[in-house]
Amino acid sequence: NCKPVFAKVVQINMLNLAGLLSGLLKCGLAPLNNRIVGGEAAPPGSWPWQVSLHTFAHICGGSLINDQWVICLALHFPNQSESNPNEVSRTVTRIIIHPGYNIPRFNNDIALLKMSEPVVFSNYISPVCLAAFNSTFNIGEDAWVTGWGNIGYDGKLLEVDAEIVGTHQCKCDYSKIDDDVITDNMICAGFREGGKGPCFGDSGGPLVSQQGDRWILAGVVSFGVGCNAPNFPSVYARVSQFESWIKSHITRNRPGFLTFVSNNTEDVLNSSSPLLSVSPRAAVATM
């Protein structure tokens, strides 16, 4: 019953560099992205690294990180239903799941997919930069999430803004469910009031922040409580934690890693967060 897996590289953007420049020079540029509106359909070309993984329909998202590799989640395997004139399709020939991936806690929830052949960069296809190991994403830093998810606009790619939530605060929030569910390999983002962010089908998609003219992949959509319940930020695999692992597997045309430096408040523990006795993982669901 194995179904073929396809990677559709869609909504993508940048001049064709014909593979002549390094990954660092090519990554994270999105000149057609001239607006950010939370929770609305994204104009074509706004997010040039967005990938849709398919069997016969969309199952989750991913991000293009060079001409032949996609980063996504270890737990993948739903709806992009609308065709896209700018997309290209490739079969997936190799899946590398992080060896430390830990079910059921989603630690190290990250994977690499190799496509059957490289894609050619165009006005609608280009890779995102990756957060380097020493990157800092502090409380309140602006970020954006994209995906087709459960409530897509007739299959259109959606974009929504988010704010980085400190790791200590996120651990405190999720302690109501499980004291140990949030690890240092995760990054959290959302709003205290809930209601905005990724939902089912958005897993594997990108959480990006902008630094100068570059977009940097901070996280990969992993899990949350329902679809953005209040006081439960969405949780992402923290890309910066996996720089050495990614480089160990991608030795040709390596992705571009950039250090993101946050100017916002340092992550501090909110000691007033309540601890409740709730069955472990009772309400946690993958996106």
C-alpha positions as CSV (number, residue, x, y, z in Angstrom):
1,N,0.0,0.0,0.0
2,C,3.0,2.3,-0.3
3,K,2.0,5.5,-2.1
4,P,4.6,7.6,-4.1
5,V,5.6,10.8,-2.4
6,F,6.0,13.9,-4.5
7,A,7.4,17.3,-3.6
8,K,5.7,20.2,-5.3
9,V,7.8,23.4,-5.1
10,V,5.3,26.2,-5.3
11,Q,4.8,29.9,-4.7
12,I,8.4,30.5,-5.4
13,N,10.5,33.5,-6.5
14,M,13.9,35.0,-7.6
15,L,16.0,35.6,-10.7
16,N,17.6,32.5,-12.2
17,L,21.2,32.3,-11.0
18,A,21.9,29.0,-12.9
19,G,23.5,27.5,-9.9
20,L,26.6,29.7,-10.2
21,L,26.4,31.4,-6.8
22,S,26.8,29.8,-3.3
23,G,23.8,28.8,-1.2
24,L,24.3,31.8,1.0
25,L,24.1,34.3,-1.8
26,K,21.0,32.7,-3.3
27,C,19.0,32.0,-0.2
28,G,16.2,34.0,1.5
29,L,15.4,36.6,-1.1
30,A,11.8,37.3,-1.9
31,P,11.5,40.4,-4.0
32,L,7.8,39.8,-4.8
33,N,6.9,39.8,-1.1
34,N,5.9,43.4,-0.6
35,R,3.1,43.0,2.0
36,I,2.4,40.9,5.1
37,V,-1.3,40.3,6.1
38,G,-2.0,37.8,8.8
39,G,-4.4,35.0,7.9
40,E,-5.0,35.9,4.3
41,A,-4.1,34.3,1.0
42,A,-0.5,35.0,0.0
43,P,0.1,36.6,-3.4
44,P,2.0,34.4,-5.9
45,G,5.7,34.6,-5.3
46,S,5.5,35.9,-1.8
47,W,7.1,32.8,-0.2
48,P,9.5,31.4,-2.8
49,W,10.6,28.4,-0.8
50,Q,7.2,26.9,0.1
51,V,6.8,23.2,-0.7
52,S,3.8,21.0,-0.7
53,L,4.3,17.3,-0.1
54,H,1.9,15.0,-1.9
55,T,0.9,11.5,-2.3
56,F,-2.3,12.0,-4.3
57,A,-3.2,15.2,-2.5
58,H,-1.4,17.6,-0.2
59,I,-0.3,16.0,3.1
60,C,2.0,18.6,4.6
61,G,4.4,21.4,3.9
62,G,8.2,21.8,3.6
63,S,10.8,24.4,2.7
64,L,13.2,24.4,-0.3
65,I,16.8,24.8,1.1
66,N,18.8,24.3,-2.1
67,D,18.1,23.1,-5.6
68,Q,17.5,19.4,-4.6
69,W,16.7,19.3,-0.9
70,V,13.7,20.1,1.2
71,I,13.5,20.4,5.0
72,C,10.3,19.2,6.8
73,L,9.2,17.1,9.8
74,A,10.1,13.6,10.8
75,L,6.4,13.0,11.5
76,H,4.8,13.5,8.1
77,F,2.6,11.2,6.8
78,P,-3.8,15.8,5.4
79,N,-5.3,20.8,1.2
80,Q,-3.5,22.3,-1.6
81,S,-6.2,21.7,-4.2
82,E,-5.7,24.5,-6.6
83,S,-3.1,24.1,-9.3
84,N,-0.3,26.6,-9.5
85,P,1.2,27.6,-12.9
86,N,4.5,28.3,-11.2
87,E,5.0,24.9,-9.6
88,V,7.3,22.1,-10.6
89,S,7.0,18.5,-9.3
90,R,9.7,16.1,-8.3
91,T,9.5,12.6,-6.8
92,V,11.3,12.1,-3.5
93,T,14.2,9.6,-3.7
94,R,15.6,9.8,-0.2
95,I,14.1,10.6,3.2
96,I,16.5,11.2,6.1
97,I,14.8,11.3,9.6
98,H,16.8,12.7,12.5
99,P,18.1,9.8,14.5
100,G,17.0,11.4,17.7
101,Y,13.4,11.8,16.7
102,N,11.4,10.9,19.8
103,I,7.8,9.7,19.6
104,P,5.5,10.7,21.3
105,R,7.3,13.9,22.4
106,F,8.3,15.2,19.0
107,N,11.8,16.0,20.1
108,N,14.2,16.3,17.0
109,D,11.1,16.4,14.8
110,I,12.9,17.2,11.6
111,A,13.7,15.4,8.3
112,L,15.4,16.0,5.0
113,L,14.0,15.0,1.6
114,K,16.1,14.7,-1.5
115,M,14.3,15.2,-4.8
116,S,14.9,13.1,-7.9
117,E,16.6,16.0,-9.7
118,P,17.4,19.6,-9.0
119,V,15.0,22.4,-9.7
120,V,15.9,25.4,-11.7
121,F,15.6,28.7,-9.8
122,S,13.2,31.2,-11.4
123,N,11.1,34.1,-10.5
124,Y,9.0,31.7,-8.4
125,I,11.5,29.1,-7.2
126,S,14.3,29.8,-4.7
127,P,15.6,28.5,-1.3
128,V,15.2,30.0,2.1
129,C,18.2,30.7,4.4
130,L,18.5,28.6,7.5
131,A,19.1,29.9,11.0
132,A,22.7,29.2,12.0
133,F,23.5,27.5,15.4
134,N,24.3,30.7,17.2
135,S,21.0,32.5,16.2
136,T,18.9,34.1,18.8
137,F,15.1,34.5,18.5
138,N,13.9,36.4,21.6
139,I,10.5,37.2,23.0
140,G,8.2,39.2,20.7
141,E,10.4,38.8,17.5
142,D,8.2,39.0,14.4
143,A,7.8,35.9,12.4
144,W,5.5,34.5,9.7
145,V,4.0,31.1,9.0
146,T,2.7,29.8,5.7
147,G,0.8,26.7,4.6
148,W,-2.4,25.3,3.1
149,G,-3.7,23.6,6.2
150,N,-7.3,22.7,7.1
151,I,-8.9,26.1,6.2
152,G,-7.1,27.1,3.0
153,Y,-8.8,29.6,0.7
154,D,-9.9,27.1,-1.9
155,G,-6.4,25.6,-1.9
156,K,-4.5,28.9,-1.9
157,L,-1.4,29.3,0.2
158,L,-2.1,31.3,3.4
159,E,0.2,33.5,5.4
160,V,-0.1,34.6,9.0
161,D,2.1,36.6,11.3
162,A,3.2,35.4,14.7
163,E,5.5,36.4,17.6
164,I,8.3,34.4,19.1
165,V,7.4,33.1,22.6
166,G,10.3,32.5,25.0
167,T,11.2,28.9,25.6
168,H,10.7,29.2,29.3
169,Q,7.2,30.7,28.8
170,C,6.4,28.0,26.3
171,K,7.6,25.3,28.7
172,C,5.4,26.9,31.4
173,D,2.4,26.9,29.1
174,Y,2.8,23.3,28.1
175,S,3.5,22.1,31.7
176,K,-0.3,22.2,32.0
177,I,-0.2,19.1,29.8
178,D,3.3,17.6,30.3
179,D,6.3,19.1,32.1
180,D,8.8,17.7,29.6
181,V,7.1,18.2,26.2
182,I,9.1,21.4,25.3
183,T,12.8,20.9,24.7
184,D,15.6,23.2,23.6
185,N,15.3,21.7,20.1
186,M,12.0,23.6,19.8
187,I,10.9,27.2,19.2
188,C,7.5,28.5,20.0
189,A,5.4,31.3,18.4
190,G,1.9,32.6,18.5
191,F,-0.3,35.0,20.5
192,R,-1.7,34.7,24.0
193,E,-5.2,35.1,22.7
194,G,-4.8,32.2,20.2
195,G,-6.7,32.0,17.0
196,K,-3.9,32.6,14.5
197,G,-1.3,30.2,13.3
198,P,-0.8,26.8,11.7
199,C,-3.4,24.1,11.7
200,F,-3.7,20.5,10.6
201,G,-2.0,20.0,7.3
202,D,0.5,22.8,7.9
203,S,3.0,20.5,9.5
204,G,6.5,20.7,8.1
205,G,6.0,24.2,6.8
206,P,8.2,27.2,7.5
207,L,8.3,29.7,10.3
208,V,10.5,32.6,9.0
209,S,11.8,35.9,10.2
210,Q,13.3,38.7,8.1
211,Q,16.7,40.2,8.7
212,G,17.7,42.9,6.3
213,D,16.6,41.7,2.9
214,R,16.9,38.0,3.8
215,W,14.3,35.6,5.1
216,I,15.6,33.0,7.6
217,L,14.0,29.7,8.5
218,A,13.6,29.8,12.3
219,G,11.4,26.8,12.7
220,V,9.5,23.9,11.1
221,V,5.8,23.5,12.1
222,S,5.5,20.6,14.5
223,F,2.6,20.5,17.0
224,G,0.2,22.5,19.1
225,V,-3.0,22.3,21.1
226,G,-5.9,22.1,18.7
227,C,-5.5,24.9,16.2
228,N,-3.9,27.7,18.2
229,A,-5.8,27.4,21.5
230,P,-5.3,30.5,23.8
231,N,-2.2,30.4,25.9
232,F,-0.7,27.5,24.0
233,P,1.7,28.8,21.3
234,S,2.4,26.6,18.3
235,V,5.6,24.6,18.5
236,Y,8.3,24.3,15.8
237,A,11.5,22.3,15.4
238,R,14.3,24.9,16.1
239,V,16.3,24.8,12.8
240,S,19.4,26.4,14.4
241,Q,19.9,23.3,16.6
242,F,20.3,21.1,13.5
243,E,23.0,23.0,11.5
244,S,25.7,20.3,11.9
245,W,23.3,17.5,11.2
246,I,22.0,19.1,8.0
247,K,25.6,19.8,6.8
248,S,26.5,16.2,7.5
249,H,24.0,15.0,5.0
250,I,24.0,17.7,2.3
251,T,27.6,18.0,1.1
252,R,27.0,19.4,-2.4
253,N,25.6,22.9,-2.9
254,R,25.0,23.3,0.9
255,P,22.1,25.4,2.1
256,G,22.9,29.0,3.2
257,F,23.1,29.4,7.0
258,L,22.8,32.9,8.5
259,T,23.0,34.0,12.1
260,F,19.8,35.7,13.1
261,V,20.3,38.3,15.9
262,S,17.3,39.3,17.8
263,N,17.0,42.8,19.3
264,N,14.1,41.9,21.5
265,T,13.9,40.9,25.1
266,E,15.9,38.0,26.4
267,D,13.9,34.9,27.2
268,V,13.1,34.8,30.9
269,L,11.0,32.4,33.0
270,N,7.5,33.6,33.9
271,S,7.4,32.1,37.4
272,S,3.7,32.9,37.9
273,S,2.6,30.3,35.4
274,P,0.3,27.7,37.0
275,L,0.9,24.0,37.0
276,L,-2.1,21.8,36.5
277,S,-2.6,18.1,36.8
278,V,-3.6,16.9,33.3
279,S,-2.9,13.6,31.6
280,P,0.3,13.8,29.5
281,R,-0.2,14.9,25.9
282,A,-4.0,14.8,26.4
283,A,-4.6,17.8,24.1
284,V,-1.4,17.9,22.0
285,A,-1.9,17.3,18.3
286,T,0.4,17.5,15.3
287,M,-0.4,20.2,12.9
